[in-house]
């Protein structure tokens, strides 16, 4: 019921949220309340900034209860059951899996990112981001991001996951329906670090460069690694991501092939429409270099012909944008096909008006 008859004094009969977040409010951490919460603790921290004024400084339990009512309205019983089962599954992993590099599990920006990227983030202006990025195709941004040591540690951590999975014969959920290899990093205890990664290092960029797809209101993520090689997943078919903004960073190692191919941004209705010549773009991965794009940008990965390639992916999502999108039919601000259809309607209207005027002057 976001903003629907909402009052900022919080006195409406049912739980409501403000439409715009209170950005100066520092949200609480709910992780130690995990046992008492219905949903993921990070979701409560993200949602807190949208609470009415009079609730912002209430106790965590009061806020959590208020947010629970809202979240339960969106969540069918089957989904809640899945959430509980997933929580148990994660607890089983984190209570048995011994991390190899504990330093990865909390955000250490100066050890993780290259100086040029950190400088751009500290300035946090559209100009500072554009200075470190290239845009080889509309809506596809590439830049140097991760330090080699971070990439090495993450690769070693992934190998450690895989070793643990084999030794314990633990059945893990793979990142998505398309990848048979790789792992969901959030399930292995990296969720808090990756949420900070999204909030402090992706959202500031998306706020300027992906505004039209909810870039300024990113509030949750799905973080995972995928592994490609002749003994792993070989390629990845044409698809769109379940994300508003996607970050894809190559961690290495030595490999040939595996190029990403892009084919234009589309809404749900137009996802299978024809690709225009100017939308065709192929990208070759470089270790430590990131590629940032709209989740609705259609893409796939060509076959990795030798060696092994491991990529870190962060699907960044905005619940506010998803809520607004439910009530929209025109996505011409970001869907290329909606834009073409709109331009075609305008062109036909202009021609019609011109012919009407000609008829009147005859």
KAZICOR-V69134 format. One record per residue. N is the residue number from 1. PSI is psi in degrees with one decimal (NA if undefined). D_FIRST is the distance of its C-alpha to the first C-alpha in Angstrom with 2 decimals. Layout:
{{N;PSI;D_FIRST} {N;PSI;D_FIRST}}
This chain:
{{1;44.0;0.00} {2;111.7;3.79} {3;2.4;6.22} {4;98.2;5.43} {5;19.5;8.20} {6;145.5;8.02} {7;136.9;11.54} {8;-7.8;13.41} {9;0.1;15.42} {10;14.0;12.79} {11;11.0;14.00} {12;161.5;11.16} {13;-35.3;11.51} {14;160.0;8.46} {15;129.8;7.57} {16;166.3;5.82} {17;158.9;7.40} {18;155.3;9.96} {19;-34.9;10.38} {20;137.2;13.86} {21;150.1;15.19} {22;92.4;17.87} {23;-27.1;20.61} {24;-9.5;23.37} {25;130.7;21.69} {26;114.8;23.30} {27;148.4;20.97} {28;162.4;22.48} {29;130.9;23.86} {30;9.2;22.64} {31;-36.1;25.26} {32;-8.6;27.52} {33;10.2;24.78} {34;-41.0;24.34} {35;-32.0;25.87} {36;-10.2;23.41} {37;148.6;20.18} {38;-28.8;18.37} {39;-178.3;17.70} {40;129.2;19.66} {41;-34.2;20.53} {42;-28.7;20.17} {43;-38.3;16.45} {44;-41.2;16.10} {45;-39.9;18.44} {46;-41.0;16.58} {47;-23.3;13.15} {48;-37.3;15.01} {49;-13.6;15.67} {50;4.3;12.07} {51;153.0;12.29} {52;154.8;13.09} {53;-46.5;16.89} {54;-9.7;18.09} {55;-16.7;16.82} {56;-35.2;18.24} {57;16.0;21.68} {58;173.0;20.95} {59;158.0;22.52} {60;-39.9;21.21} {61;-39.6;20.80} {62;-46.8;18.66} {63;-44.0;16.38} {64;-40.4;16.46} {65;-43.1;15.63} {66;-46.6;12.52} {67;-33.6;11.37} {68;-46.4;12.63} {69;-41.6;10.34} {70;-48.6;7.25} {71;-35.9;9.67} {72;-31.3;11.09} {73;-27.3;8.19} {74;-11.7;8.90} {75;109.4;12.55} {76;156.5;15.08} {77;-38.0;18.14} {78;-36.6;20.39} {79;-38.6;18.46} {80;-39.4;18.51} {81;-42.1;22.18} {82;-40.8;22.80} {83;-44.6;21.29} {84;-43.0;23.69} {85;-39.2;26.57} {86;-38.4;26.04} {87;-43.2;26.06} {88;-40.5;29.33} {89;-45.0;30.70} {90;-41.7;30.10} {91;-36.5;31.69} {92;-40.5;34.65} {93;-53.9;35.22} {94;-24.3;34.90} {95;-11.7;37.10} {96;-29.3;39.80} {97;130.4;39.71} {98;111.5;41.79} {99;145.9;40.71} {100;-45.3;43.61} {101;92.3;42.40} {102;-25.6;40.35} {103;-24.0;40.12} {104;-18.6;37.58} {105;-6.6;35.01} {106;153.6;34.28} {107;119.0;33.92} {108;81.3;37.36} {109;-44.7;36.79} {110;-24.8;40.49} {111;-21.7;41.61} {112;-42.3;39.00} {113;154.2;38.93} {114;151.6;41.77} {115;-38.5;42.64} {116;-37.8;41.89} {117;-43.8;38.26} {118;-36.8;37.90} {119;-44.6;39.49} {120;-40.0;37.04} {121;-40.0;34.08} {122;-34.2;35.69} {123;-37.3;36.14} {124;50.0;32.66} {125;158.7;33.39} {126;-40.1;33.13} {127;-42.5;36.94} {128;-35.5;37.37} {129;-41.0;35.32} {130;-27.0;37.14} {131;-30.0;40.44} {132;-2.3;40.06} {133;154.7;38.55} {134;152.7;39.93} {135;78.6;38.04} {136;-19.0;40.42} {137;145.4;38.11} {138;125.8;35.21} {139;3.2;32.05} {140;111.9;34.06} {141;133.9;34.83} {142;144.4;37.49} {143;157.8;38.78} {144;134.4;40.66} {145;-52.7;38.35} {146;141.6;39.59} {147;146.5;42.85} {148;-37.9;45.32} {149;-38.3;45.44} {150;-46.5;41.68} {151;-45.1;41.97} {152;-47.5;44.96} {153;-41.0;43.26} {154;-39.2;40.15} {155;-42.4;42.50} {156;-37.7;44.47} {157;-42.1;41.35} {158;-41.8;40.30} {159;-35.7;43.88} {160;-41.3;43.66} {161;-53.8;40.46} {162;-40.4;42.31} {163;-45.9;45.42} {164;-42.1;43.51} {165;-45.0;41.79} {166;-45.3;45.25} {167;-38.1;47.01} {168;-7.3;44.54} {169;33.5;43.74} {170;131.9;40.07} {171;105.2;37.83} {172;155.2;35.21} {173;128.8;32.26} {174;166.7;33.11} {175;-36.3;30.76} {176;-179.0;29.74} {177;-13.0;31.15} {178;-20.9;33.67} {179;124.9;35.38} {180;-13.7;37.77} {181;171.0;38.70} {182;177.5;36.90} {183;150.8;34.46} {184;111.9;30.88} {185;-33.5;31.58} {186;-33.0;28.44} {187;-18.5;30.00} {188;17.9;33.20} {189;3.2;31.84} {190;8.9;31.24} {191;-46.4;27.46} {192;-42.8;27.43} {193;-43.2;30.06} {194;-30.1;28.27} {195;-41.4;24.96} {196;-39.7;27.14} {197;-48.8;28.89} {198;-48.9;25.69} {199;-41.9;24.35} {200;-17.8;27.79} {201;-15.3;29.67} {202;-45.5;27.53} {203;-39.6;24.57} {204;-34.0;27.11} {205;-47.9;28.76} {206;-29.4;25.70} {207;-36.5;24.42} {208;-39.9;27.54} {209;-10.4;28.41} {210;39.1;25.25} {211;-42.5;22.98} {212;-13.0;22.22} {213;29.5;20.72} {214;21.2;18.44} {215;-28.0;21.49} {216;-10.1;20.53} {217;24.0;17.23} {218;128.4;18.76} {219;-6.9;17.48} {220;169.5;18.90} {221;165.2;22.09} {222;113.1;24.38} {223;130.7;27.96} {224;166.8;31.05} {225;146.4;34.65} {226;147.4;36.37} {227;126.1;40.14} {228;144.8;42.31} {229;174.9;46.04} {230;-22.5;48.70} {231;13.5;48.00} {232;-159.3;44.17} {233;136.3;41.61} {234;-48.6;43.68} {235;-174.4;41.22} {236;125.3;37.65} {237;170.3;36.84} {238;127.4;34.98} {239;174.4;31.17} {240;158.5;27.93} {241;153.9;26.02} {242;66.2;22.57} {243;154.5;21.97} {244;-42.5;21.15} {245;133.7;24.37} {246;130.4;27.27} {247;130.3;30.03} {248;115.4;33.19} {249;128.5;36.19} {250;127.0;39.53} {251;-19.1;41.02} {252;-163.5;44.37} {253;-116.6;47.01} {254;129.2;49.81} {255;160.4;48.83} {256;148.2;49.61} {257;-153.6;47.30} {258;20.0;43.57} {259;146.4;42.60} {260;140.2;39.02} {261;133.5;38.87} {262;145.8;36.16} {263;35.6;35.63} {264;152.3;32.98} {265;131.2;29.20} {266;146.4;27.44} {267;175.6;24.05} {268;-44.1;23.51} {269;-33.6;25.34} {270;15.1;28.32} {271;-26.4;28.72} {272;15.4;32.16} {273;164.6;33.59} {274;143.5;36.90} {275;133.7;37.38} {276;149.8;39.00} {277;-38.3;42.09} {278;-9.3;40.58} {279;-8.1;37.69} {280;121.3;40.13} {281;133.7;40.34} {282;142.1;41.71} {283;129.5;41.33} {284;128.3;43.69} {285;144.4;42.38} {286;130.1;43.98} {287;132.3;43.55} {288;-12.5;41.43} {289;137.0;40.13} {290;153.3;36.44} {291;128.9;34.92} {292;129.3;31.42} {293;164.3;29.70} {294;137.9;26.50} {295;-26.7;25.35} {296;8.4;25.60} {297;114.4;29.24} {298;132.2;31.30} {299;172.1;33.88} {300;177.9;36.14} {301;130.1;38.97} {302;166.8;42.63} {303;137.0;44.93} {304;112.6;46.08} {305;-22.0;49.81} {306;158.9;51.16} {307;-161.2;50.19} {308;137.0;46.68} {309;129.1;43.58} {310;130.6;40.64} {311;141.6;37.45} {312;127.5;34.57} {313;139.3;31.19} {314;107.8;27.90} {315;116.1;24.94} {316;130.3;22.42} {317;153.9;18.76} {318;113.2;15.77} {319;-32.4;12.25} {320;-47.5;11.15} {321;-40.7;13.81} {322;-37.0;12.94} {323;-45.7;9.39} {324;-39.5;11.25} {325;-28.1;14.12} {326;-30.4;12.54} {327;8.6;12.95} {328;151.6;16.34} {329;-20.8;19.79} {330;117.2;22.07} {331;32.7;22.44} {332;-13.1;25.78} {333;-20.1;25.04} {334;-24.3;25.53} {335;120.3;26.60} {336;-33.6;30.35} {337;-40.6;30.60} {338;-40.6;27.88} {339;-45.4;29.82} {340;-42.8;33.11} {341;-41.0;31.90} {342;-44.4;30.68} {343;-37.0;34.02} {344;-41.0;35.90} {345;-43.7;34.24} {346;-44.4;35.13} {347;-43.9;38.65} {348;-39.1;39.19} {349;-41.0;38.03} {350;-45.6;40.46} {351;-41.4;43.26} {352;-45.6;42.60} {353;-38.5;42.72} {354;-42.2;45.89} {355;-35.6;47.56} {356;-43.8;46.63} {357;-38.4;48.22} {358;-42.5;51.28} {359;-37.6;51.72} {360;-28.6;51.60} {361;-10.5;54.32} {362;NA;56.64}}
